[in-house]
Amino acid sequence: EAVSKAMQALGDDGPKPTIAFVSATVSRDINQVRLSFVEKLPENILIHGITSSGAVLTPDGAVDAGVGCLLIAAEEGDFASAYDSKDGTNAAGALKGKMADPQAIFMGATPGAEEDVVGILTETFPGIPVYGGTAADNELRGEWMVFSGEESSDTGVSVIGVGNSVKFGASMLGPYKPTRKKATATKTEGRRVFEIDDMPAADWVYEWLGKDESVKGAYEGGGLILPQTAQKPIAFIEKKKSYMGILPGKKDYITAHCAAFGGKEKWVDFFAPIPQGATLFVMDSADGPTTGYAAALSNAHDTAKAALDGATPKAGLLVFCGGMAIAVGDKLDAGLTSTDFATKTKMFPMMGMTCFGEQACLPSTKINVQRNLSVGMILFG
């Protein structure tokens, strides 16, 4: 049905689509979804697919247990795709062989693999911005999938190269402001933080959360605390220099979702890597959760559109963090259907995905990173 509706929109006399961005929730048989798209779409079409948490997103609201696709008709060579069932190096190398110098890359990977894939793409394509969204499931059971036309895998990597002739604009925003509360990540390893301000990280987080009863069990025995921290991002400032250096007076806050306590070992895990020695800022989400992050959605559109250099958006992808979806609860539709955002995005076909991680090129430092609790748009003109 999703394919039929999208093909209908193109019309019988319309151009044949050359690439399909696909998303579905894990309540569907993902391999069957993949095969249905392969059967119904034109031969040799490029397919980039990831699973979305709970729903597929549209300007009319979230479609629970949905299947969605965004079809784009483009000239030969405007897009290139590569896929590997588990290896980012293979996917990056295959893409390099098809498109040596893209203007941007859009990626899909699975939770825990993202920063490695981002690093591989950055090394393989120096100076090229990377954006993307991580495959998700409904209950953190590892049921997520990344798929292409040929294969689906719970460790898959899909990468799309965007050619230089394509009008392209992208954004990825963490719609928060720093509070006065901050600390230093004094001992870390990747996503795991062992000490904050030279004390066990779990003790610091437990105190920060006000020793809330809802997290006491996880604090003592280990476990997830995603709902309790979804409205309370922690961020740090990226201090690395890219090939362009750092723009004077600019700061890029990278938001991270504090995900789990380690029990007696007193570490905490995030959904993004935390550099050792980084200053951690507790961020304020203001009225974002109560409005469905309506302003952030609109700003994500406007930022991406500004990068189109005056071109009119013809198609769009929305990347919406699963943690933000937890934070907004039943207000998600309020954000998606808010007048400002819906008025803009109903002017072109748009599909949105609820992801377990977001990848982006930071606007000031031009560093490609893995981040959380963010919302972004990819626009094609």
C-alpha positions, 0 to 999 in steps of 0.5 A: 500500500505504501508503494502504491500510494507513492507511485500514484503520487508520481502519476502514470506519466511521471518520471520513474523513481531512482531511489527509495527511502523506506521505513517501517516499524518492527511490528512488520515482517521487515524482510517481507516489507523489503521484498514487497518494495523490490517487487513493486518498484522499478528494477534497479532502484536504490533502496535505503531502509531502516526500522523506526520506533513505534511509528512512521512520521508524517505532517499529518501525524505519527502512523503507528505500526506504519510503513512509509517510503519517499520516492525520488526521481533523479538523473543517473549518477545523482545518487549512489548506494552501498550496503553491507550486512555488518561491516561499515568499511565494506559499505564505505569502500563500495560507495567510494567505488561508485561515487568518489566525491559526493557532496554529502552522505546519508547513513543508516546503522544499528545502535552501538555501531554508529560512531565507528561507521561515522569515523570510517566514512569520515576517513574514506571521504575527508571533508564530506558531511555525514548525516543519518538516523539509527535503526530502532525498535519499540522496546530496545530488544535488538529487533531493529533492521537496516535493509537494502533491496538485496538484504536486511540485517540487524547489524546492517550498514546502508550509505547513500552518496548524494551527487554534487548536482543535487540540491541538498540541505540538511540540519540536525538540532539539539533544541536545548540551552545549557543550565548552570549545572555542569561537571567533568567526565573524569573517566570514560571509555567510549559511551561508558562513563565511570567517573564524573567529578572524580566520583562514581558516575552513577552516584553523580547521576542519581543525585542529579536526578534527585534520588528519584524513586523511579530510578532507585532500582536501576541505580542499585541493580543496574538497568535503563533510565531512558524515560527519566532522562529523556527530558534532561539531555546532557551535552558537551562542546566539541573541541576537535578541529576539522579540516576547516578549523573552528569558526570564531566564537562558535560552539557546537553542543553535542547532546547525549542521552543518559541511558543506563546505570551499571549497578554495583559497578557504578558506571553509566552508559550513554547513547553517544561517546563521551570524551574523557575530560569533557565538561558535561552541561545539563541542558534545559528542554524548556517547553519542547516536551509539552509542545511536541518540539513544534518549534524545533521541528520548524527550525530543523526545516528552516535550517535545512531549507537555507542550505538549498541556496534558494531552491524549493524543497521537493522532498524531505526526510525527518529524523526524530530521536526516539528519546525525544519521542519518549519525552513528548509522549502523546504530544508527538502529533501536536508537534508534527501537525503544528501549523508552522511545521505542517504548513511547510512540510505539506508543500512536498512529500515527507517521510519521518523516522523515529531513530535511536541515534542521529548522525550529523556534521556540526555546523561550526567545527564541521566534525561528523558525530554521533549524537542523541536527543536531536531532530533534523531534516534532509531536504532535496530541491 
